[in-house]
Amino acid sequence: MEHIISKLRKYEIQIRKAINSRMQGDFHSIFKGSGMEFDGVREYQYGDDTRTIDWNVSAKGHGTFVKTFKEEKEQTVFFLLDVSASQEIGTPGAQKVDIGKEIAGVLTLAAVKQQNRVGLLTFSDQKEKYVKSGKGVKHGYAIIHELYSHTPKSTKTDISEGIKRALEIIHKKSVIILISDFIDEGYEQNLRLIAKRHDLVVIHLKDDRETELPNLGIVPIYDKESRKTVWVNTSSKDFRKKLEKTYSVNKGELEKFCRKHQINYLEINTKDNYVPQLIKLFMIRNKSMKRD
């Protein structure tokens, strides 16, 4: 764990320093705040936005009153991590599930450093591990420990079920970071719902082995989720093209969905250094927050 935490700390510092430098020291938050919270009411003054009028209070007959708001000081960041068996593809130590854990760990450290509350939900086709949101570095380390010590109970995937469990658990508007390879179907309705209720970031994990199988002729392929072996002809051009097209179509549809519903989307390949990509993503979010 000491080696893991040391690595995560190094990456977190890289992200923080890069954003500080490129945003001219204005590191307000790499996590976009969920907005404003209700503070009270005051009498209406000329020039006030009529949309802020509190009609319930005004109806009591003591004048016209408007709602006042203040910026939320405390932000909650929740990680939803897919730990199903399809994530176990890639180089040992750099499989999709390993990269997913690292990203969740790095951003957990970044979040607790900014005094945010952080929580975790890992899922397969069921709720695997839930850590209630909390504050402080000690809590951050507890989340990282759970990330690396937990063994999933199921090998299967159900992203829709994972999101459903998150919706049942997380009531206050939060930054939700969903990390998965999105090798599943039928999750769009719940993805739309969680994006409507929360500030959603989708991190799409990929490994080249999913689309670029070596030319070995007819070989057995073991499906870890179904625990069945199927024989495929890896030398078939049609088979190889079908693999590439399936991934490309699925990725394109997910990206399009995210744009439509104002969800931040980032694809990360296991072979790449994800730190610069995270920096770019959160710089975009930081600028967006300023405009808001």
N, C-alpha and C positions, 0 to 999 in steps of 0.2 A: 504493500500500500504506500510506503514511503516513496518508492520509485514512481509510482503512478501519480501521486499528489505533486511530486516535484515537477514532473512533466507537464501536468495540467496547469500548475502555477506559472511555469515558463510561458506557455501559450497564452494564458490569461493576461499576463503582463505585456506580451507582444501586442495583443489586441488593444489593450487600454492605451499604451503608448502611441500606437499608430493613429488611433482615433483622436487622441489629444493633440497630436502634432498636425494632422490634416484638418482638424476642425479648429485650428488656432487656439488650442487649450480649452475650448468650450465643450467639455465632456459632461454635459448635463445628464445624459443617460443613453446607453446604447440600447436600452429597452424603451420603446415608445410608451409613454404613459397612457393610461386608459381614459384620460380626460379630466373632467372637473367633477367635484362632488358638491352636493347641496350644502349651503352654509347658513341660510336663513332668508328672511324677507325684509324689505324696506319700502317706504312710500315711493310711488312712481314719480319720476322727475322728467321734465321735458327732454326729449331726445332718447329716452330709454327704449330698447327694443320691445315692442308690444308682445312679441312671442314669449317674453319672460314673465308676463303678468301671471300672478297666482290668482286664478279666478275663484278658487275656494275661499281664500282669505279675503279677497276683495268683496265677495258676495255677502260678507257679514255686515257691510254697511258703514265701515269706519274709514273708507277711502280706497284708493287703488294701490295695490302692493305688487312689487315684482320680486321674483326669486333672485337670490345672490348665490354665487358659486365661488369656490376656491379650488386651486390646483391640488389634486391628490398628492399627498406627501409620500404615502406608502404604496408601492407597487407590488403586486404578486405575480411571480413568474412560475409557470407550471410546465414541467417537461412530460410529454407523452412519448414513451419510447417503445417501439415494436421490438420484442425479443423472441419472435417466432423463429422456427428453424430455417426459414428462407433467408434469414439475416446471416446465417453461418456460411457465407460464401466469400472466398478471398484467401489471401495469404494468411497463415496463422499469425495472430497478433494484430492483423490489419484487415480482418473480415468486416463486413458491413456492421455487424453487431458491435465490434470493437470500436469502430469509428463513431458509431452512434453514442456509445458510452462516453468516449472521450469528449465529444462535442457537448453532451449534456453536463459532463463534469467541468469542463472549461467555463461554460456559460453559467453554471451554478456558482463558481468562484467569483465571476464577474458580477453576478447579481447580488450576492451577499456583501460584496465590497461596497456596493452602492446602497446598502441598508434596505434592500428589497426582501420581501418574503419569498421563499422558494419551496416548491413542492414537487413531488415525483409520482408518476403512475406508469408502470411498465405493464405491457399487455401482450397476449398471444391471441387466442380466440376467447380469452377470459381475462379477468383482472389478475395480474401476477403479483405485483408489489406496489403498495401505496404508502407514501410518506407524506403526512400532513404538512402543509406549508408552515415555515418557521423562519426566524431571522438569525443572523450571526454566522461567523466562520465555523463555529463548532457544529451548527446544524448543517452547513454546507458540506463539511467533511462526513457527517453522518449519511447524507444523501449519496455521496461518492462511494462510501463503504457499501451501501445497499446495492448500488449499481454493479459493483464488481463481485459481490459475495453471493448474490441471489442466483439460484438455478431455476429456470422456468419449469412449471409443472406440465405445460403442454407444448407441442411442437407446431401446432396449427396457427393460422392467421385469421383474424376477423377484425379488420380496422374499424368497421362500423360499431362493433361491440365495444372496442376500446374507447372510441369517442363517446359512446353512450354512457359508459361508466364515468368518464371524465365530466360529462354534463350533469350527472347525478351528484358528483362530489364537489365540483367547483361552482359555487353560487355567485361570488363576487367577480365582477369583470376583471379579467387577468390577461397577461401576455401568455399565450399558450404556444409552446414550441413542440410541434409534432414531428418526430423523427422516425422514418420508415422507408422501406424499399417500395412500398405501395404495390406489391404484387398481390392484388386482391381485387374484388369487384363489389359493387353495391354499397360503397361507403359514401357516395356523393351527398345524399340527403343529410346525413349526420355531420358531414364535413361543412356543408352549407350552414347548418344550424349552429355549430360551435363557432364558425366565423362571424355569424350575426351577433352572438352573445359576447364574444371575446375578441381580443386582438391576436390573430392567428398567424404563426410563421410555420411554413411547411419546409422541412429539409428532407429531400429525396435522395436516398443513398443508392449508389450504383457500383457494380463491379463488372469489369470487362468480360469476365468469364460467363456472364449471363447471355452475352450476345456474340462472343467471339470464341467459340469452342475450337480447340485444335483439330486438325484434319487427321483423325485416327481411324476412319472407316466406321464399321458398325460396332458400337460399344454400349455396355450397360450404364445407365445413369440412375443413380439412387436419389429419389425424392425424399428429403428428410421430413417433410410435413406429412405426406401420406404414408411414408415408410414403405414405399413400393419401388421396385426396380423396373425400368422400362428400357428397351433397346432402341437406339437411334442411330441413323446413318450420318455421322458427322461430316462425311465427304460430299454429301448431297448439297448442291448449290441451292436447291429449292428450300431445303431444311434450314440452311444457314441464313438465307434471305428472310425466311419466315420469322426466325428468331429476332433478327435486327428490326424488321418491320413491326413486330408485336411490341417491342420495347419502345420504338420511336413513336408509334401511334399512342400508346398508353401515356408516355411522357408528354406528348403534345396536348392530349386531352386534359391532363392534370394541370399543365401550365395555363391553358386557356381557362379552365375552371377557376384557377387562383386569380388570374387577372380580372375576371368577371366579378368575383366576390371580394376584391381588394385584400387578397391574402398574399403576404410576402412568400415567394417561392425561391428555393435554392437547391440545385442539384449538386451533389458532392460525390465524386468518384473516389473509391478507396485508394487508388494509386496516387492521388494528388494531395498536396499540402492544403488542408482545409482552412488554415488560419487566415491567409489573404482573402479567401472567399467570404469568411465570416466578417472580416473587417469591412469589405465592400458592402455586404448586406446591411450591417448596422450603421454604416455611414449614411446609407440611403434612408434608413429609418430615422436617424438623427435629424437629417435635413427635413424630412417629411414632418417630424414633430414640430420643428421651428415654424414651418409654414402654417401648421394647424394652430 
